[in-house]
Amino acid sequence: GRGDELDTQIIGVVQDAKYADVKRDVPPVFFRPYRQDDGLGSINFYVRTSLGPNQILAAIPPLMGQLDPNLPVEGLKTLERQVQENVLLDRLISTLSAAFAILATLLATVGLYGVLAYTVTQRTREIGLRMALGAGAGQVRGMVLKQVVRMTLIGGTVGLVAASFLGRAAESLLFGLQGSDPLVLVSVAVLLVGVALGAGFLPAQRASKIDPMEALRYE
C-alpha cells in the first residue's frame, strides 16, 4: 500500500488451527496468494488424494518435472509424518517417562516383597505362637496383608499428593491432558494397590504355613 493506506482484500476467514506447534497458542496468521508474493523463495503444497501414500509420493516428482524440470521438490512427506516429526520430542519424553515409571514400579514391588519377607522371618516365633494359640492360616495371612495395606495407604497417599503437584507443574509440557486427571490418579492408585497386594501375597502365604512347633524353637 501507499503510506497508511491498505489495499488488501480479505476473501475468507477460517477457524483457529494449530499452526506449527500443538502446545503453543494459535498465532495471528494471514495467507496471500502465492502469485502475488514478489519475494517467494519456497512454497508448500498440500495434496489430497484417494491413492495410498506411497503411490502419491512416487507420482509427485515426475509430475513436477513435467511442469518445470528445474523446480526442486523437497521435504516430500505425508501430513501424518509431519505431525509425528513436530511432536517427536514430546513422544520421546512420554516414552522415557513411561519406561521409568514401569522400572520404579518393579523396584517398588521387589522392595516391598523383600521388606515383608524379612518381617515374616523376624516374626516367626510370634506367628508360631499365634498359631499354637489357635490362630488360623487365614488370620495369619490377614495379619501380613494388613501390614501391606497400611504401608500402601501411607505411601500411596504421599505419592498421589506429590504426583498431583508435579502434574500441575508439568501441564505446560502436556497437550490435551490435565496434569492431575482424576481418572489417571484413580487408575494408578488401583494398579499400585494390586501390585502391593501381589508383592505381599507370597510372604503372607509362607507365614500361614509356618509349623508352630518349629517356629517356637526358631532363634
C-alpha positions in Angstrom: 0.0 0.0 0.0 1.0 3.7 -0.1 1.6 5.2 3.3 -1.0 4.0 5.8 -3.5 3.1 3.1 -4.4 -0.6 3.0 -5.0 -2.3 -0.3 -5.6 -5.9 1.0 -8.9 -7.5 0.4 -9.9 -10.3 2.8 -11.7 -13.0 0.9 -12.1 -15.6 3.7 -11.7 -16.3 7.4 -11.2 -19.8 8.9 -11.3 -21.0 12.5 -8.2 -21.2 14.6 -6.0 -24.2 14.0 -2.6 -25.4 15.3 0.0 -23.8 13.0 3.4 -25.2 13.9 3.4 -26.4 17.5 0.5 -28.1 19.2 1.3 -26.7 22.6 1.5 -23.0 21.7 -1.3 -20.6 21.3 -2.6 -20.1 17.8 -0.7 -17.1 16.3 -2.4 -14.5 14.1 -1.6 -15.5 10.6 -2.7 -14.4 7.1 -2.0 -16.0 3.8 -1.6 -14.4 0.5 -2.0 -15.9 -3.0 1.5 -17.1 -4.0 1.2 -15.4 -7.4 1.1 -12.0 -5.6 4.2 -12.7 -3.5 7.2 -11.0 -5.1 9.7 -12.4 -2.6 8.6 -16.0 -2.7 11.6 -18.4 -2.0 9.7 -21.6 -1.4 6.1 -22.8 -1.1 4.3 -25.7 0.5 1.5 -27.6 -1.3 -1.0 -29.9 0.3 -2.2 -32.7 -2.0 -5.5 -34.5 -1.2 -6.0 -37.8 -3.0 -7.7 -41.2 -2.7 -4.5 -43.0 -3.6 -2.2 -44.6 -1.0 0.7 -42.5 0.4 3.4 -44.5 -1.4 1.6 -44.1 -4.7 1.1 -40.3 -4.5 4.6 -39.7 -3.1 6.1 -41.5 -6.1 3.8 -39.7 -8.6 4.5 -36.1 -7.5 8.2 -35.6 -8.6 7.6 -36.8 -12.2 4.5 -34.5 -12.4 6.5 -31.5 -11.1 9.3 -32.4 -13.6 6.8 -32.1 -16.4 5.8 -28.6 -15.2 9.3 -27.4 -14.7 12.4 -29.6 -14.8 14.4 -27.1 -12.8 11.9 -26.9 -9.9 13.1 -29.0 -7.0 10.7 -31.0 -4.8 12.0 -31.1 -1.2 10.5 -32.3 2.1 8.0 -34.6 0.5 6.0 -36.4 3.3 2.6 -37.2 4.4 0.7 -34.9 6.8 0.8 -37.7 9.4 4.6 -37.9 9.2 4.8 -34.1 9.5 2.7 -34.2 12.7 4.9 -37.1 14.1 8.0 -35.0 13.5 6.6 -32.0 15.2 5.8 -34.0 18.4 8.9 -36.2 18.2 10.5 -34.7 21.4 7.2 -35.0 23.3 6.8 -38.6 22.2 10.3 -39.3 23.3 9.7 -37.7 26.7 6.5 -39.6 27.2 8.1 -43.0 26.3 11.0 -42.4 28.7 8.6 -41.3 31.4 6.6 -44.5 30.9 9.7 -46.6 31.0 11.0 -45.0 34.2 7.5 -45.4 35.8 7.5 -49.2 35.0 11.0 -49.5 36.3 10.1 -47.7 39.5 7.0 -49.9 39.9 9.1 -53.0 39.5 11.7 -51.8 42.0 9.0 -50.9 44.5 7.4 -54.3 44.1 10.8 -56.1 44.8 11.5 -53.8 47.7 8.1 -54.4 49.2 8.4 -58.1 48.8 11.9 -58.0 50.5 10.6 -56.0 53.4 7.6 -58.3 54.0 9.7 -61.4 53.7 12.2 -60.1 56.2 9.4 -59.1 58.5 7.8 -62.5 58.4 11.2 -64.1 59.2 11.7 -61.7 62.1 8.2 -62.6 63.5 8.5 -66.3 63.0 8.2 -67.0 66.8 5.3 -64.6 67.2 3.4 -66.2 64.2 4.1 -69.7 65.6 2.8 -68.7 69.0 -0.3 -67.2 67.5 -1.0 -70.4 65.5 -0.3 -72.5 68.6 -2.9 -70.5 70.4 -5.5 -71.2 67.7 -4.9 -68.6 65.0 -5.8 -70.0 61.6 -3.9 -69.7 58.3 -6.4 -67.1 57.1 -5.8 -64.9 60.2 -2.1 -65.1 59.7 -2.3 -64.1 56.0 -4.6 -61.3 57.0 -2.1 -60.1 59.6 0.6 -59.8 57.0 -1.6 -58.3 54.3 -2.9 -55.7 56.8 0.7 -54.5 57.1 0.8 -54.3 53.2 -2.4 -52.3 53.2 -1.1 -49.9 55.9 2.2 -49.4 54.0 0.3 -48.9 50.7 -2.1 -46.3 52.2 0.7 -44.3 53.7 3.0 -44.5 50.6 0.1 -44.1 48.2 -1.3 -41.0 49.8 2.1 -39.3 49.8 2.7 -40.4 46.2 -0.6 -39.2 44.9 -0.3 -35.8 46.6 3.2 -35.4 45.2 2.0 -36.6 41.7 -0.8 -34.1 41.8 1.6 -31.1 42.5 4.1 -32.3 39.9 1.4 -32.9 37.4 0.2 -29.3 37.7 3.7 -28.1 37.3 4.2 -30.1 34.2 0.9 -29.2 32.5 2.9 -26.8 30.1 4.6 -29.9 28.7 1.3 -31.7 28.0 -1.1 -31.3 25.1 -4.8 -32.2 25.6 -4.2 -33.6 29.1 -4.5 -32.4 32.7 -1.6 -32.9 35.0 -4.0 -34.0 37.8 -6.5 -36.0 35.8 -8.7 -37.8 38.5 -9.2 -40.8 36.2 -5.5 -41.3 35.8 -4.8 -40.9 39.6 -7.6 -43.4 40.5 -6.4 -45.9 37.9 -2.8 -45.6 39.1 -3.9 -46.0 42.8 -5.9 -49.1 41.9 -2.9 -50.5 40.0 -0.4 -49.9 42.7 -2.7 -51.4 45.4 -2.9 -54.5 43.2 0.9 -54.6 42.8 1.4 -54.2 46.5 -1.1 -57.0 47.4 0.6 -59.2 44.8 4.0 -58.5 46.3 2.7 -59.3 49.8 0.8 -62.4 48.9 3.8 -64.8 48.8 5.2 -63.7 52.2 1.7 -63.9 53.7 1.3 -67.4 52.2 4.6 -68.5 53.7 3.6 -67.1 57.1 0.4 -69.1 57.1 2.3 -72.4 56.5 4.7 -72.0 59.4 4.8 -75.0 61.7 4.0 -73.7 65.3 6.4 -76.2 67.0 9.3 -75.4 64.7 8.6 -71.7 65.0 8.7 -71.8 68.8 12.2 -73.4 68.6 13.3 -70.8 66.0 16.1 -68.4 67.0 
